Amino acid sequence: MTSTTIELIRAHAAGVDVAAVYTVAETAALLTLSLGSTYALVREGVIPAKKIGGRWVIPKERFHQWLNALTSDDADDALTATRDRATGTGRRG
């Protein structure tokens, strides 16, 4: 994790709104997921995000609404499905 990411997380925890969006790397750090898994969840629409000029951004307000509404089972299901697709395992239709 870069010092910039740590500073942004600390600022957010202190209630300082430094930007309206998170980067995928910041989101990965907040969720303690790998960058690859986070990108997969963003591309699949699991994590609310927008692609702007070829760059994914995660609106902070929507992210926190999504996170607060997420259950443990939802998170586990999303990660399992993402890993299954990445490895070609899991149930096939």
N, CA, C and O atoms as a CHARMM CRD file, in Angstrom:
* protein
*
  372
    1    1 MET  N      0.85300  -1.17000   0.00000 PROA 1      0.00000
    2    1 MET  CA     0.00000   0.00000   0.00000 PROA 1      0.00000
    3    1 MET  C      0.90100   1.23600   0.00000 PROA 1      0.00000
    4    1 MET  O      1.86100   1.31200   0.76700 PROA 1      0.00000
    5    2 THR  N      0.58800   2.19300  -0.85700 PROA 2      0.00000
    6    2 THR  CA     1.40500   3.40000  -0.94400 PROA 2      0.00000
    7    2 THR  C      1.07200   4.35900   0.18800 PROA 2      0.00000
    8    2 THR  O      0.01900   4.26000   0.81800 PROA 2      0.00000
    9    3 SER  N      1.98400   5.28300   0.43300 PROA 3      0.00000
   10    3 SER  CA     1.73900   6.26800   1.49400 PROA 3      0.00000
   11    3 SER  C      0.54400   7.15600   1.14900 PROA 3      0.00000
   12    3 SER  O     -0.17500   7.60500   2.04100 PROA 3      0.00000
   13    4 THR  N      0.33000   7.41100  -0.15100 PROA 4      0.00000
   14    4 THR  CA    -0.82400   8.20700  -0.57100 PROA 4      0.00000
   15    4 THR  C     -2.12400   7.49900  -0.22000 PROA 4      0.00000
   16    4 THR  O     -3.06200   8.12600   0.27300 PROA 4      0.00000
   17    5 THR  N     -2.18400   6.19900  -0.47200 PROA 5      0.00000
   18    5 THR  CA    -3.37400   5.42400  -0.14600 PROA 5      0.00000
   19    5 THR  C     -3.63000   5.44900   1.35300 PROA 5      0.00000
   20    5 THR  O     -4.76600   5.63400   1.78900 PROA 5      0.00000
   21    6 ILE  N     -2.59300   5.26600   2.13000 PROA 6      0.00000
   22    6 ILE  CA    -2.72500   5.28400   3.59300 PROA 6      0.00000
   23    6 ILE  C     -3.21400   6.65200   4.06000 PROA 6      0.00000
   24    6 ILE  O     -4.07900   6.74200   4.93100 PROA 6      0.00000
   25    7 GLU  N     -2.66000   7.71300   3.48100 PROA 7      0.00000
   26    7 GLU  CA    -3.09500   9.06600   3.85300 PROA 7      0.00000
   27    7 GLU  C     -4.57100   9.28600   3.51600 PROA 7      0.00000
   28    7 GLU  O     -5.30700   9.88400   4.30100 PROA 7      0.00000
   29    8 LEU  N     -4.99700   8.80300   2.35500 PROA 8      0.00000
   30    8 LEU  CA    -6.40200   8.95900   1.97300 PROA 8      0.00000
   31    8 LEU  C     -7.32200   8.17700   2.90000 PROA 8      0.00000
   32    8 LEU  O     -8.38800   8.66900   3.27200 PROA 8      0.00000
   33    9 ILE  N     -6.92700   6.97300   3.27400 PROA 9      0.00000
   34    9 ILE  CA    -7.72700   6.16200   4.19400 PROA 9      0.00000
   35    9 ILE  C     -7.81500   6.85200   5.55200 PROA 9      0.00000
   36    9 ILE  O     -8.88700   6.90100   6.15600 PROA 9      0.00000
   37   10 ARG  N     -6.70400   7.38000   6.03000 PROA 10     0.00000
   38   10 ARG  CA    -6.70600   8.09200   7.32700 PROA 10     0.00000
   39   10 ARG  C     -7.57400   9.35000   7.25000 PROA 10     0.00000
   40   10 ARG  O     -8.33200   9.64300   8.17400 PROA 10     0.00000
   41   11 ALA  N     -7.45800  10.08800   6.14800 PROA 11     0.00000
   42   11 ALA  CA    -8.26500  11.29800   5.98700 PROA 11     0.00000
   43   11 ALA  C     -9.74200  10.94700   5.96300 PROA 11     0.00000
   44   11 ALA  O    -10.56000  11.63200   6.57700 PROA 11     0.00000
   45   12 HSD  N    -10.08400   9.87600   5.25200 PROA 12     0.00000
   46   12 HSD  CA   -11.48100   9.44600   5.19800 PROA 12     0.00000
   47   12 HSD  C    -11.97200   9.04200   6.59100 PROA 12     0.00000
   48   12 HSD  O    -13.07800   9.40000   6.99600 PROA 12     0.00000
   49   13 ALA  N    -11.14500   8.30000   7.31200 PROA 13     0.00000
   50   13 ALA  CA   -11.52100   7.86900   8.66100 PROA 13     0.00000
   51   13 ALA  C    -11.72200   9.07000   9.58700 PROA 13     0.00000
   52   13 ALA  O    -12.52600   9.01900  10.51700 PROA 13     0.00000
   53   14 ALA  N    -10.99300  10.13900   9.32400 PROA 14     0.00000
   54   14 ALA  CA   -11.12000  11.35400  10.13400 PROA 14     0.00000
   55   14 ALA  C    -12.26900  12.23300   9.67200 PROA 14     0.00000
   56   14 ALA  O    -12.51900  13.28800  10.25400 PROA 14     0.00000
   57   15 GLY  N    -12.97500  11.80200   8.62400 PROA 15     0.00000
   58   15 GLY  CA   -14.12200  12.55600   8.14500 PROA 15     0.00000
   59   15 GLY  C    -13.78300  13.62900   7.12100 PROA 15     0.00000
   60   15 GLY  O    -14.62400  14.46500   6.79000 PROA 15     0.00000
   61   16 VAL  N    -12.55100  13.60700   6.61900 PROA 16     0.00000
   62   16 VAL  CA   -12.14000  14.58600   5.62200 PROA 16     0.00000
   63   16 VAL  C    -12.44000  14.01500   4.24200 PROA 16     0.00000
   64   16 VAL  O    -11.94600  12.94500   3.88800 PROA 16     0.00000
   65   17 ASP  N    -13.24500  14.72600   3.46700 PROA 17     0.00000
   66   17 ASP  CA   -13.58300  14.26900   2.12000 PROA 17     0.00000
   67   17 ASP  C    -12.59300  14.88700   1.15100 PROA 17     0.00000
   68   17 ASP  O    -12.72700  16.05200   0.77400 PROA 17     0.00000
   69   18 VAL  N    -11.59700  14.10800   0.74700 PROA 18     0.00000
   70   18 VAL  CA   -10.54600  14.63700  -0.12100 PROA 18     0.00000
   71   18 VAL  C    -10.84800  14.45400  -1.60000 PROA 18     0.00000
   72   18 VAL  O    -10.25300  15.13500  -2.43600 PROA 18     0.00000
   73   19 ALA  N    -11.74800  13.55800  -1.93700 PROA 19     0.00000
   74   19 ALA  CA   -12.15200  13.34100  -3.33100 PROA 19     0.00000
   75   19 ALA  C    -13.51500  12.66100  -3.33200 PROA 19     0.00000
   76   19 ALA  O    -13.90900  12.03700  -2.34700 PROA 19     0.00000
   77   20 ALA  N    -14.22300  12.78600  -4.43800 PROA 20     0.00000
   78   20 ALA  CA   -15.55400  12.19200  -4.53500 PROA 20     0.00000
   79   20 ALA  C    -15.51600  10.71800  -4.90700 PROA 20     0.00000
   80   20 ALA  O    -16.52600  10.02100  -4.80800 PROA 20     0.00000
   81   21 VAL  N    -14.35100  10.24600  -5.33600 PROA 21     0.00000
   82   21 VAL  CA   -14.24100   8.86100  -5.79500 PROA 21     0.00000
   83   21 VAL  C    -13.00900   8.18700  -5.20000 PROA 21     0.00000
   84   21 VAL  O    -12.05000   8.83900  -4.78900 PROA 21     0.00000
   85   22 TYR  N    -13.07100   6.85400  -5.17000 PROA 22     0.00000
   86   22 TYR  CA   -11.90600   6.03400  -4.85100 PROA 22     0.00000
   87   22 TYR  C    -11.34800   5.48200  -6.14100 PROA 22     0.00000
   88   22 TYR  O    -12.08100   5.30100  -7.11300 PROA 22     0.00000
   89   23 THR  N    -10.05800   5.21400  -6.15800 PROA 23     0.00000
   90   23 THR  CA    -9.47100   4.44700  -7.24800 PROA 23     0.00000
   91   23 THR  C     -9.70900   2.97000  -6.94500 PROA 23     0.00000
   92   23 THR  O    -10.11900   2.61700  -5.84000 PROA 23     0.00000
   93   24 VAL  N     -9.45400   2.12000  -7.91800 PROA 24     0.00000
   94   24 VAL  CA    -9.59500   0.68400  -7.68500 PROA 24     0.00000
   95   24 VAL  C     -8.58300   0.23800  -6.63400 PROA 24     0.00000
   96   24 VAL  O     -8.89800  -0.61100  -5.79900 PROA 24     0.00000
   97   25 ALA  N     -7.39000   0.78900  -6.66200 PROA 25     0.00000
   98   25 ALA  CA    -6.36700   0.43300  -5.66500 PROA 25     0.00000
   99   25 ALA  C     -6.80200   0.83300  -4.25100 PROA 25     0.00000
  100   25 ALA  O     -6.59900   0.07400  -3.30400 PROA 25     0.00000
  101   26 GLU  N     -7.39200   2.00700  -4.10600 PROA 26     0.00000
  102   26 GLU  CA    -7.87900   2.44500  -2.79400 PROA 26     0.00000
  103   26 GLU  C     -9.00700   1.53500  -2.31300 PROA 26     0.00000
  104   26 GLU  O     -9.07000   1.17900  -1.13600 PROA 26     0.00000
  105   27 THR  N     -9.89200   1.16600  -3.22900 PROA 27     0.00000
  106   27 THR  CA   -10.99900   0.27700  -2.89000 PROA 27     0.00000
  107   27 THR  C    -10.47200  -1.08100  -2.45900 PROA 27     0.00000
  108   27 THR  O    -10.96000  -1.65800  -1.48700 PROA 27     0.00000
  109   28 ALA  N     -9.48000  -1.59400  -3.17300 PROA 28     0.00000
  110   28 ALA  CA    -8.86000  -2.87300  -2.80500 PROA 28     0.00000
  111   28 ALA  C     -8.28200  -2.79500  -1.39600 PROA 28     0.00000
  112   28 ALA  O     -8.44200  -3.72400  -0.60400 PROA 28     0.00000
  113   29 ALA  N     -7.61500  -1.69300  -1.08500 PROA 29     0.00000
  114   29 ALA  CA    -7.03000  -1.52200   0.25200 PROA 29     0.00000
  115   29 ALA  C     -8.11400  -1.46800   1.32600 PROA 29     0.00000
  116   29 ALA  O     -7.96500  -2.06800   2.39000 PROA 29     0.00000
  117   30 LEU  N     -9.20000  -0.75200   1.05000 PROA 30     0.00000
  118   30 LEU  CA   -10.29300  -0.65300   2.01700 PROA 30     0.00000
  119   30 LEU  C    -10.94300  -2.00900   2.27400 PROA 30     0.00000
  120   30 LEU  O    -11.34400  -2.30900   3.39900 PROA 30     0.00000
  121   31 LEU  N    -11.04400  -2.82300   1.23000 PROA 31     0.00000
  122   31 LEU  CA   -11.69600  -4.12900   1.35300 PROA 31     0.00000
  123   31 LEU  C    -10.71500  -5.25300   1.68600 PROA 31     0.00000
  124   31 LEU  O    -11.11900  -6.40200   1.86400 PROA 31     0.00000
  125   32 THR  N     -9.43700  -4.92200   1.76800 PROA 32     0.00000
  126   32 THR  CA    -8.35700  -5.89100   1.96900 PROA 32     0.00000
  127   32 THR  C     -8.44900  -7.04400   0.96900 PROA 32     0.00000
  128   32 THR  O     -8.36400  -8.21900   1.32900 PROA 32     0.00000
  129   33 LEU  N     -8.62500  -6.66700  -0.29700 PROA 33     0.00000
  130   33 LEU  CA    -8.64200  -7.61100  -1.40500 PROA 33     0.00000
  131   33 LEU  C     -7.43900  -7.33100  -2.30100 PROA 33     0.00000
  132   33 LEU  O     -6.83800  -6.25900  -2.23200 PROA 33     0.00000
  133   34 SER  N     -7.09700  -8.29500  -3.13500 PROA 34     0.00000
  134   34 SER  CA    -6.03600  -8.05300  -4.10900 PROA 34     0.00000
  135   34 SER  C     -6.55200  -7.07900  -5.16200 PROA 34     0.00000
  136   34 SER  O     -7.75800  -6.92300  -5.35200 PROA 34     0.00000
  137   35 LEU  N     -5.63000  -6.44200  -5.82700 PROA 35     0.00000
  138   35 LEU  CA    -6.00000  -5.50700  -6.88200 PROA 35     0.00000
  139   35 LEU  C     -6.71800  -6.25000  -8.01200 PROA 35     0.00000
  140   35 LEU  O     -7.70200  -5.74500  -8.55200 PROA 35     0.00000
  141   36 GLY  N     -6.24400  -7.42400  -8.37000 PROA 36     0.00000
  142   36 GLY  CA    -6.86200  -8.21100  -9.43100 PROA 36     0.00000
  143   36 GLY  C     -8.29100  -8.60000  -9.11100 PROA 36     0.00000
  144   36 GLY  O     -9.17300  -8.48900  -9.96300 PROA 36     0.00000
  145   37 SER  N     -8.52800  -9.05800  -7.87800 PROA 37     0.00000
  146   37 SER  CA    -9.89000  -9.42700  -7.46600 PROA 37     0.00000
  147   37 SER  C    -10.80300  -8.21000  -7.47000 PROA 37     0.00000
  148   37 SER  O    -11.97000  -8.30400  -7.85100 PROA 37     0.00000
  149   38 THR  N    -10.27900  -7.08300  -7.05000 PROA 38     0.00000
  150   38 THR  CA   -11.08500  -5.86000  -7.01300 PROA 38     0.00000
  151   38 THR  C    -11.44200  -5.41400  -8.42400 PROA 38     0.00000
  152   38 THR  O    -12.58300  -5.03300  -8.68300 PROA 38     0.00000
  153   39 TYR  N    -10.47700  -5.45900  -9.33900 PROA 39     0.00000
  154   39 TYR  CA   -10.78200  -5.12700 -10.73600 PROA 39     0.00000
  155   39 TYR  C    -11.84400  -6.06400 -11.29400 PROA 39     0.00000
  156   39 TYR  O    -12.74800  -5.62000 -12.00200 PROA 39     0.00000
  157   40 ALA  N    -11.74600  -7.35000 -10.98600 PROA 40     0.00000
  158   40 ALA  CA   -12.74100  -8.31400 -11.48200 PROA 40     0.00000
  159   40 ALA  C    -14.12700  -7.96800 -10.95300 PROA 40     0.00000
  160   40 ALA  O    -15.09700  -7.99200 -11.71100 PROA 40     0.00000
  161   41 LEU  N    -14.23900  -7.64700  -9.67400 PROA 41     0.00000
  162   41 LEU  CA   -15.53000  -7.29100  -9.08400 PROA 41     0.00000
  163   41 LEU  C    -16.08300  -5.99400  -9.67900 PROA 41     0.00000
  164   41 LEU  O    -17.29400  -5.85100  -9.84400 PROA 41     0.00000
  165   42 VAL  N    -15.20600  -5.06200  -9.99600 PROA 42     0.00000
  166   42 VAL  CA   -15.62400  -3.80600 -10.63300 PROA 42     0.00000
  167   42 VAL  C    -16.13300  -4.08300 -12.04800 PROA 42     0.00000
  168   42 VAL  O    -17.20600  -3.61700 -12.42900 PROA 42     0.00000
  169   43 ARG  N    -15.35400  -4.84800 -12.82700 PROA 43     0.00000
  170   43 ARG  CA   -15.75400  -5.14600 -14.21100 PROA 43     0.00000
  171   43 ARG  C    -17.07500  -5.90300 -14.26800 PROA 43     0.00000
  172   43 ARG  O    -17.87200  -5.69600 -15.18400 PROA 43     0.00000
  173   44 GLU  N    -17.31200  -6.78500 -13.28700 PROA 44     0.00000
  174   44 GLU  CA   -18.53900  -7.58200 -13.25600 PROA 44     0.00000
  175   44 GLU  C    -19.73100  -6.81100 -12.69800 PROA 44     0.00000
  176   44 GLU  O    -20.85500  -7.31300 -12.70600 PROA 44     0.00000
  177   45 GLY  N    -19.49100  -5.59900 -12.21800 PROA 45     0.00000
  178   45 GLY  CA   -20.58900  -4.79000 -11.70100 PROA 45     0.00000
  179   45 GLY  C    -20.96500  -5.09400 -10.25800 PROA 45     0.00000
  180   45 GLY  O    -21.97300  -4.59300  -9.76000 PROA 45     0.00000
  181   46 VAL  N    -20.16400  -5.91000  -9.58600 PROA 46     0.00000
  182   46 VAL  CA   -20.44300  -6.22100  -8.18300 PROA 46     0.00000
  183   46 VAL  C    -20.16900  -4.99000  -7.32300 PROA 46     0.00000
  184   46 VAL  O    -20.99300  -4.61600  -6.48800 PROA 46     0.00000
  185   47 ILE  N    -19.02200  -4.36700  -7.52400 PROA 47     0.00000
  186   47 ILE  CA   -18.69000  -3.11900  -6.84200 PROA 47     0.00000
  187   47 ILE  C    -19.16700  -1.98200  -7.73900 PROA 47     0.00000
  188   47 ILE  O    -18.82000  -1.95200  -8.92000 PROA 47     0.00000
  189   48 PRO  N    -19.95900  -1.04000  -7.20700 PROA 48     0.00000
  190   48 PRO  CA   -20.46400   0.06000  -8.03900 PROA 48     0.00000
  191   48 PRO  C    -19.31800   0.95400  -8.51200 PROA 48     0.00000
  192   48 PRO  O    -18.56700   1.49900  -7.70300 PROA 48     0.00000
  193   49 ALA  N    -19.19500   1.09500  -9.82300 PROA 49     0.00000
  194   49 ALA  CA   -18.08800   1.87100 -10.38500 PROA 49     0.00000
  195   49 ALA  C    -18.50300   2.46400 -11.72400 PROA 49     0.00000
  196   49 ALA  O    -19.49800   2.05600 -12.32300 PROA 49     0.00000
  197   50 LYS  N    -17.73100   3.42000 -12.16900 PROA 50     0.00000
  198   50 LYS  CA   -17.92100   4.06300 -13.47100 PROA 50     0.00000
  199   50 LYS  C    -16.58300   4.06000 -14.19400 PROA 50     0.00000
  200   50 LYS  O    -15.53000   4.25700 -13.58800 PROA 50     0.00000
  201   51 LYS  N    -16.64400   3.83400 -15.49700 PROA 51     0.00000
  202   51 LYS  CA   -15.42700   3.93100 -16.29700 PROA 51     0.00000
  203   51 LYS  C    -15.42000   5.30000 -16.96800 PROA 51     0.00000
  204   51 LYS  O    -16.31000   5.62100 -17.75600 PROA 51     0.00000
  205   52 ILE  N    -14.42300   6.08900 -16.65400 PROA 52     0.00000
  206   52 ILE  CA   -14.31900   7.44700 -17.17700 PROA 52     0.00000
  207   52 ILE  C    -12.97600   7.58200 -17.87800 PROA 52     0.00000
  208   52 ILE  O    -11.91700   7.50100 -17.25500 PROA 52     0.00000
  209   53 GLY  N    -13.04200   7.78600 -19.17500 PROA 53     0.00000
  210   53 GLY  CA   -11.80400   7.95200 -19.94100 PROA 53     0.00000
  211   53 GLY  C    -10.87400   6.76100 -19.84000 PROA 53     0.00000
  212   53 GLY  O     -9.65600   6.93300 -19.79900 PROA 53     0.00000
  213   54 GLY  N    -11.42100   5.56100 -19.79900 PROA 54     0.00000
  214   54 GLY  CA   -10.59700   4.36300 -19.71800 PROA 54     0.00000
  215   54 GLY  C    -10.12100   4.02500 -18.31800 PROA 54     0.00000
  216   54 GLY  O     -9.34900   3.08500 -18.13000 PROA 54     0.00000
  217   55 ARG  N    -10.57500   4.78400 -17.34100 PROA 55     0.00000
  218   55 ARG  CA   -10.13800   4.57900 -15.94500 PROA 55     0.00000
  219   55 ARG  C    -11.36300   4.30200 -15.08500 PROA 55     0.00000
  220   55 ARG  O    -12.35900   5.02100 -15.16000 PROA 55     0.00000
  221   56 TRP  N    -11.28400   3.26100 -14.27300 PROA 56     0.00000
  222   56 TRP  CA   -12.38000   2.94700 -13.35600 PROA 56     0.00000
  223   56 TRP  C    -12.27800   3.82600 -12.11400 PROA 56     0.00000
  224   56 TRP  O    -11.19800   3.99800 -11.54800 PROA 56     0.00000
  225   57 VAL  N    -13.41200   4.37500 -11.70100 PROA 57     0.00000
  226   57 VAL  CA   -13.49800   5.10900 -10.43400 PROA 57     0.00000
  227   57 VAL  C    -14.71200   4.59600  -9.66900 PROA 57     0.00000
  228   57 VAL  O    -15.70900   4.18600 -10.26300 PROA 57     0.00000
  229   58 ILE  N    -14.61400   4.62300  -8.37500 PROA 58     0.00000
  230   58 ILE  CA   -15.68700   4.13600  -7.51400 PROA 58     0.00000
  231   58 ILE  C    -16.21000   5.32600  -6.70800 PROA 58     0.00000
  232   58 ILE  O    -15.51300   5.83200  -5.82900 PROA 58     0.00000
  233   59 PRO  N    -17.43900   5.77800  -7.00300 PROA 59     0.00000
  234   59 PRO  CA   -18.01000   6.89800  -6.23800 PROA 59     0.00000
  235   59 PRO  C    -18.10700   6.53300  -4.74800 PROA 59     0.00000
  236   59 PRO  O    -18.68500   5.50700  -4.38900 PROA 59     0.00000
  237   60 LYS  N    -17.55200   7.35900  -3.91400 PROA 60     0.00000
  238   60 LYS  CA   -17.48500   7.04500  -2.47900 PROA 60     0.00000
  239   60 LYS  C    -18.85600   6.79700  -1.86600 PROA 60     0.00000
  240   60 LYS  O    -19.05300   5.81700  -1.14700 PROA 60     0.00000
  241   61 GLU  N    -19.79400   7.67800  -2.15000 PROA 61     0.00000
  242   61 GLU  CA   -21.11100   7.54500  -1.52100 PROA 61     0.00000
  243   61 GLU  C    -21.78400   6.22700  -1.92000 PROA 61     0.00000
  244   61 GLU  O    -22.30100   5.50800  -1.06500 PROA 61     0.00000
  245   62 ARG  N    -21.77600   5.91400  -3.21300 PROA 62     0.00000
  246   62 ARG  CA   -22.38300   4.65500  -3.68000 PROA 62     0.00000
  247   62 ARG  C    -21.64300   3.44500  -3.11700 PROA 62     0.00000
  248   62 ARG  O    -22.26600   2.44700  -2.75500 PROA 62     0.00000
  249   63 PHE  N    -20.31500   3.53100  -3.04400 PROA 63     0.00000
  250   63 PHE  CA   -19.52200   2.43400  -2.50000 PROA 63     0.00000
  251   63 PHE  C    -19.92200   2.14100  -1.06000 PROA 63     0.00000
  252   63 PHE  O    -20.12700   0.98400  -0.69200 PROA 63     0.00000
  253   64 HSD  N    -20.03200   3.17800  -0.25000 PROA 64     0.00000
  254   64 HSD  CA   -20.36600   2.97200   1.16200 PROA 64     0.00000
  255   64 HSD  C    -21.80600   2.50600   1.34500 PROA 64     0.00000
  256   64 HSD  O    -22.08700   1.72500   2.25400 PROA 64     0.00000
  257   65 GLN  N    -22.71200   2.96600   0.50700 PROA 65     0.00000
  258   65 GLN  CA   -24.09600   2.45400   0.54600 PROA 65     0.00000
  259   65 GLN  C    -24.10100   0.96100   0.21300 PROA 65     0.00000
  260   65 GLN  O    -24.74500   0.16600   0.89800 PROA 65     0.00000
  261   66 TRP  N    -23.38100   0.59100  -0.84000 PROA 66     0.00000
  262   66 TRP  CA   -23.27700  -0.81200  -1.24900 PROA 66     0.00000
  263   66 TRP  C    -22.65600  -1.65200  -0.13600 PROA 66     0.00000
  264   66 TRP  O    -23.15600  -2.72800   0.19200 PROA 66     0.00000
  265   67 LEU  N    -21.57200  -1.15700   0.43700 PROA 67     0.00000
  266   67 LEU  CA   -20.87200  -1.89600   1.48000 PROA 67     0.00000
  267   67 LEU  C    -21.74600  -2.07800   2.71800 PROA 67     0.00000
  268   67 LEU  O    -21.76900  -3.15800   3.30900 PROA 67     0.00000
  269   68 ASN  N    -22.45700  -1.03700   3.10800 PROA 68     0.00000
  270   68 ASN  CA   -23.31800  -1.12300   4.29300 PROA 68     0.00000
  271   68 ASN  C    -24.48000  -2.08400   4.08700 PROA 68     0.00000
  272   68 ASN  O    -24.95000  -2.70300   5.04200 PROA 68     0.00000
  273   69 ALA  N    -24.94500  -2.21500   2.84800 PROA 69     0.00000
  274   69 ALA  CA   -26.06500  -3.11200   2.54900 PROA 69     0.00000
  275   69 ALA  C    -25.61500  -4.55300   2.30800 PROA 69     0.00000
  276   69 ALA  O    -26.44000  -5.46500   2.26800 PROA 69     0.00000
  277   70 LEU  N    -24.32900  -4.75000   2.15200 PROA 70     0.00000
  278   70 LEU  CA   -23.78000  -6.06300   1.82600 PROA 70     0.00000
  279   70 LEU  C    -23.81100  -6.98700   3.03700 PROA 70     0.00000
  280   70 LEU  O    -23.43200  -6.59500   4.14000 PROA 70     0.00000
  281   71 THR  N    -24.26500  -8.21400   2.81900 PROA 71     0.00000
  282   71 THR  CA   -24.20100  -9.20400   3.89000 PROA 71     0.00000
  283   71 THR  C    -22.93700 -10.02900   3.71200 PROA 71     0.00000
  284   71 THR  O    -22.31200  -9.99600   2.65300 PROA 71     0.00000
  285   72 SER  N    -22.57000 -10.75300   4.72500 PROA 72     0.00000
  286   72 SER  CA   -21.39700 -11.62400   4.67300 PROA 72     0.00000
  287   72 SER  C    -21.53600 -12.65400   3.55700 PROA 72     0.00000
  288   72 SER  O    -20.58100 -12.92600   2.83100 PROA 72     0.00000
  289   73 ASP  N    -22.74100 -13.22700   3.42700 PROA 73     0.00000
  290   73 ASP  CA   -22.97500 -14.22300   2.38100 PROA 73     0.00000
  291   73 ASP  C    -22.85500 -13.61400   0.98800 PROA 73     0.00000
  292   73 ASP  O    -22.32000 -14.25100   0.08100 PROA 73     0.00000
  293   74 ASP  N    -23.35100 -12.37900   0.80600 PROA 74     0.00000
  294   74 ASP  CA   -23.23000 -11.69600  -0.49000 PROA 74     0.00000
  295   74 ASP  C    -21.76100 -11.55600  -0.88500 PROA 74     0.00000
  296   74 ASP  O    -21.38500 -11.83100  -2.02400 PROA 74     0.00000
  297   75 ALA  N    -20.94600 -11.12900   0.06300 PROA 75     0.00000
  298   75 ALA  CA   -19.52400 -10.92600  -0.20300 PROA 75     0.00000
  299   75 ALA  C    -18.84400 -12.24300  -0.55300 PROA 75     0.00000
  300   75 ALA  O    -18.06700 -12.31200  -1.50500 PROA 75     0.00000
  301   76 ASP  N    -19.13500 -13.28400   0.21500 PROA 76     0.00000
  302   76 ASP  CA   -18.54000 -14.59500  -0.04600 PROA 76     0.00000
  303   76 ASP  C    -18.95500 -15.11900  -1.41700 PROA 76     0.00000
  304   76 ASP  O    -18.12500 -15.64400  -2.15900 PROA 76     0.00000
  305   77 ASP  N    -20.23500 -14.97800  -1.75500 PROA 77     0.00000
  306   77 ASP  CA   -20.73400 -15.43800  -3.05400 PROA 77     0.00000
  307   77 ASP  C    -20.05900 -14.69300  -4.20900 PROA 77     0.00000
  308   77 ASP  O    -19.68200 -15.30500  -5.20800 PROA 77     0.00000
  309   78 ALA  N    -19.91000 -13.39800  -4.07400 PROA 78     0.00000
  310   78 ALA  CA   -19.29600 -12.59700  -5.13600 PROA 78     0.00000
  311   78 ALA  C    -17.83600 -12.99100  -5.34100 PROA 78     0.00000
  312   78 ALA  O    -17.38200 -13.13500  -6.47600 PROA 78     0.00000
  313   79 LEU  N    -17.10400 -13.16500  -4.24700 PROA 79     0.00000
  314   79 LEU  CA   -15.69800 -13.53900  -4.36600 PROA 79     0.00000
  315   79 LEU  C    -15.54000 -14.95000  -4.92500 PROA 79     0.00000
  316   79 LEU  O    -14.65100 -15.19500  -5.74000 PROA 79     0.00000
  317   80 THR  N    -16.38200 -15.86600  -4.50300 PROA 80     0.00000
  318   80 THR  CA   -16.31800 -17.23700  -5.00700 PROA 80     0.00000
  319   80 THR  C    -16.61500 -17.26500  -6.49700 PROA 80     0.00000
  320   80 THR  O    -15.91200 -17.93800  -7.25100 PROA 80     0.00000
  321   81 ALA  N    -17.63700 -16.55300  -6.93300 PROA 81     0.00000
  322   81 ALA  CA   -17.99500 -16.51000  -8.35200 PROA 81     0.00000
  323   81 ALA  C    -16.87100 -15.89600  -9.17800 PROA 81     0.00000
  324   81 ALA  O    -16.56900 -16.37600 -10.27100 PROA 81     0.00000
  325   82 THR  N    -16.25500 -14.84500  -8.66500 PROA 82     0.00000
  326   82 THR  CA   -15.15100 -14.19200  -9.37400 PROA 82     0.00000
  327   82 THR  C    -13.97200 -15.13600  -9.50300 PROA 82     0.00000
  328   82 THR  O    -13.37800 -15.24000 -10.57600 PROA 82     0.00000
  329   83 ARG  N    -13.62400 -15.82600  -8.42600 PROA 83     0.00000
  330   83 ARG  CA   -12.50300 -16.78200  -8.46900 PROA 83     0.00000
  331   83 ARG  C    -12.80600 -17.94100  -9.40700 PROA 83     0.00000
  332   83 ARG  O    -11.92900 -18.39100 -10.14300 PROA 83     0.00000
  333   84 ASP  N    -14.04500 -18.42700  -9.38500 PROA 84     0.00000
  334   84 ASP  CA   -14.42900 -19.53300 -10.26600 PROA 84     0.00000
  335   84 ASP  C    -14.28900 -19.13900 -11.73100 PROA 84     0.00000
  336   84 ASP  O    -13.78200 -19.91600 -12.54000 PROA 84     0.00000
  337   85 ARG  N    -14.73500 -17.93600 -12.07200 PROA 85     0.00000
  338   85 ARG  CA   -14.62100 -17.49000 -13.46000 PROA 85     0.00000
  339   85 ARG  C    -13.15900 -17.31100 -13.85900 PROA 85     0.00000
  340   85 ARG  O    -12.77200 -17.61700 -14.98700 PROA 85     0.00000
  341   86 ALA  N    -12.35800 -16.81600 -12.92700 PROA 86     0.00000
  342   86 ALA  CA   -10.93500 -16.58800 -13.24500 PROA 86     0.00000
  343   86 ALA  C    -10.18100 -17.89900 -13.44200 PROA 86     0.00000
  344   86 ALA  O     -9.23900 -17.96500 -14.23100 PROA 86     0.00000
  345   87 THR  N    -10.59600 -18.93800 -12.72700 PROA 87     0.00000
  346   87 THR  CA    -9.88300 -20.21700 -12.81400 PROA 87     0.00000
  347   87 THR  C    -10.59100 -21.22700 -13.70500 PROA 87     0.00000
  348   87 THR  O    -10.05100 -22.29600 -13.98800 PROA 87     0.00000
  349   88 GLY  N    -11.80900 -20.88500 -14.15200 PROA 88     0.00000
  350   88 GLY  CA   -12.56200 -21.80800 -15.00600 PROA 88     0.00000
  351   88 GLY  C    -13.17400 -22.96600 -14.24900 PROA 88     0.00000
  352   88 GLY  O    -13.49400 -23.99500 -14.84300 PROA 88     0.00000
  353   89 THR  N    -13.34300 -22.81400 -12.94000 PROA 89     0.00000
  354   89 THR  CA   -13.95400 -23.84500 -12.11200 PROA 89     0.00000
  355   89 THR  C    -15.35200 -23.43800 -11.73000 PROA 89     0.00000
  356   89 THR  O    -15.83900 -22.39200 -12.15900 PROA 89     0.00000
  357   90 GLY  N    -15.99500 -24.24400 -10.93400 PROA 90     0.00000
  358   90 GLY  CA   -17.34400 -23.92600 -10.45600 PROA 90     0.00000
  359   90 GLY  C    -18.39800 -24.53400 -11.32500 PROA 90     0.00000
  360   90 GLY  O    -18.10400 -25.30600 -12.23700 PROA 90     0.00000
  361   91 ARG  N    -19.63800 -24.18400 -11.04000 PROA 91     0.00000
  362   91 ARG  CA   -20.77700 -24.73500 -11.77300 PROA 91     0.00000
  363   91 ARG  C    -20.83400 -24.21800 -13.19100 PROA 91     0.00000
  364   91 ARG  O    -20.53200 -23.05400 -13.45500 PROA 91     0.00000
  365   92 ARG  N    -21.21600 -25.07200 -14.08100 PROA 92     0.00000
  366   92 ARG  CA   -21.40000 -24.67700 -15.48500 PROA 92     0.00000
  367   92 ARG  C    -22.86100 -24.86500 -15.83100 PROA 92     0.00000
  368   92 ARG  O    -23.47900 -25.86200 -15.45800 PROA 92     0.00000
  369   93 GLY  N    -23.42400 -23.86800 -16.57000 PROA 93     0.00000
  370   93 GLY  CA   -24.83400 -23.86900 -16.91700 PROA 93     0.00000
  371   93 GLY  C    -25.16800 -24.82900 -17.92500 PROA 93     0.00000
  372   93 GLY  O    -26.33000 -24.93600 -18.31500 PROA 93     0.00000
